[in-house]
Structure formats: C-alpha cells, structure tokens
Amino acid sequence: AVAARLADTHPGRALRLAQDAETVIGSISYDSGRERALAHIATALVGHDPDRAEQVAHKITHVDRHSDALAAVVARLARRDPERAERVAHKITQPGREADALTGIAAEVADADPDRAARLASDAERAARTSIDAYERGDALAAAAAALMITSPERAERAARAITVSDARARSLALLAARLAASDPGRADRLGADAEQAAGTAIIQRAVVLADVARTLAQIEPERAARMVSAAEEYIGDIRDADRENDALSALAVALADTNPNRSERIARSIPSAYWRADALTAVAVALAKTSPNRAQEMDRAIS
C-alpha cells in the first residue's frame, strides 16, 4: 500500500518497496490479505515495469480484485502507451470494468486519434452490454455513452437509452443534452425532457437525480432546470423520516452548489440537522470560493 501511494511522487522508492513486498508476499497466510497486497504491488510497479505489474495482477484470483488491479494498470498506461493499455483492458474479465477501462483510454486518445477513440468507445459499449448486473451495466453504458459523444451522438444516445437503471439513464441523457446544446438545440431539449422523465420514482432517489440532472442542464435549459429543482424540493417535502429528509436536503444542496449557490445555501440552511447543515454549507462555501471568495470566507467562519 505504501509503494502504491509513493508511485507518482517517489517512483524509485516505490519500485524498491514493491520489489521487496513481492519477496515476502508468500508469507501472508490469509488469502484476502495476500491478494490485497498483490493489488497494491501491481499498482506500484506499473509505472516502471508494466510487464511485471500485469504478471502480478494475474496472480490475483479474486475476480473483483483482479479486475481492479488490471484496471489500475490500464489507467497508468492509457496516456503513454494506449496500444498496450488496450491489450490489457481486454484481459479484464468483468464486462463493466473492461468497458470503464476502454472508455478511459478513449478519452486519452480522443484529441490525437479520434478514429481510434471511436473504436474504443464502440468496444466499450459492446462490453457493457454483456454485463449481467443491471447496475454495473448501467454505469458502464453511461461511461461508453460519454465516450461516444465525441464521435457519434446517435450511438451515444442509443447507449444511454439502453440503460435500464433509471437514475443512471437520466444522468446520461442529461449529459448528452448538455453536449449537444450548441450544435443541435432541438435534440438537446428533447433529451433534457427525457432525462427529467427518467429520474425514477423513489422519493429520495428522484429528488437527488432531478437535482443532478438540473445541474447538468442549468447552462442550456435554465427554466427546465429551475422547475426540476422545485420538483425535487416538493418531493423532499413529502418525506416524513427525519434522517432521510436531512440526507435528501443535503444531497440537493450539494448538487446545486456549483450552478445555483444562492438556492443551494437557502436549502442548506433549511436542513434540521446541524451536522448535515454544516456539511452542505461547506459544499456551498467551496463552490462560492471560485466566484465570491469573501462570501465563502464569511460562510466558512460561520460554520466553524
């Protein structure tokens, strides 16, 4: 773990620690501890010896940790050796993680090689569709849709609409709407409306998703965004459990902090719980620091 944390700032030391750790890994008697150690070693080695890092990752038998370790290798290789990163990504056995890794590579090469980015995004979409877990498939399709937006808005929309988890579909459609606002405002408006409809039915989930979608749409459809925030507040008003109300109001305030700090602050100050209120106001203060540093400082002093 220490070697992994030092990998970026002290690469030589990280490499030595990783090599030392490899020599003693066999002395760890319990499987989970050994596999966690192998994952950390793989991450530390990848910057210096990607071959060895991949070999270490393949020693991990736990499916999730194996995928995580290979994904870490891909993330570190994506910018400097995208071809190799792609080969490693295709060795990830979990479709959702493979899709995430491929979209990460696509993002890195998009400016220099848009054709390759488009192919990687298509591969990510195909991988995502094979996942049997609806939530993993939804997250992976959302990532693939984001990558496809660069080269094929039509395919990006198809990928977004294929997401069966309503909140992930809503966020993906909203992101696509924001990307298309300048080039195809009519389509962006339709996608924004569809995102609003896809926000789900559970009270807290719908309130938070509406706020997230509103944040994405705020710059291109301010009236729709404002209406969605009002709807989110109405949903929260129907919550009768104090803890759930605090949670939902805090999430709503945080979601609005960047795009509507005044409303975010008002919502944050309405939170009954002092703990949740302080947490939400901190998020507002951080957002305000970019545009109104004096006001942010005053709020920070009031919180503390």
Disulfide bonds with the S-S distance in Angstrom:
none
